[in-house]
Amino acid sequence: MNIADRDDYIVSTLRLRTLFPETDDVLERTHMVKNANGNPHAALEYLKHWETVAPLAQVL
């Protein structure tokens, strides 16, 4: 699962399949979130969104 903020300067692409074309392990599923503008890449910003927390909760 790909969760991204368009302002996150580390995000290279919103389409993960373009980075890993040879594997079926990557699902084409991107969820957009809006993190705080001061630090859009911060992990704590991503963890404020249900789109990030719900998949983690399923694994844990």
N, C-alpha and C positions, 0 to 999 in steps of 0.2 A: 504494500500500500504506500502511495506517495502522498504526503501531506506537505503543502508548500504555501508560502507567502510570496506573492509576486515581487515584493520589495526585498526578499532575502537574497543577498548578493552571492551566496554560496550555491544556490539552486542553479544547476547548469541547464536543466530542461524540465519542463512539466510532463514530458512524455518519456517515462523510464524505459519503455520498450526500445526506443531509439538507441539507448546506451547498451542494452543487452539483447540484441536481436536474435541471438543463437539459442536462447533458453526459453522454456515455457514457465519458468519459475517466477517471472515478472508478470504481474497482472496489470493491465492498463486501467488503473483506478487511481485517479488523482483527486484529492480533496483540497480545495483552496480555503485558507484561513487568513485572517488579517491580524498580524501581531502588532505590538507597539512599534511605532515608527522609529523610536530611538535605537532599538536593537532587534530587528526582525528575525535574526538568525538564532537568538537565544533559546535554548532548550526549554527554559521555564515559560517563555512566551508560547511555545508550541503546546506545552502541557496544560495551558489554560483552556484549550479547546477540546470539546468532546470528540471531534474527529481524530484526535491523537490519543486520547485516553481510552476510548472504547476498545480499539484493537489491542491495546496493551492489557487492559483488564481481562480480555478473553484469554490471552496467553498466560497471565498470572493466575 
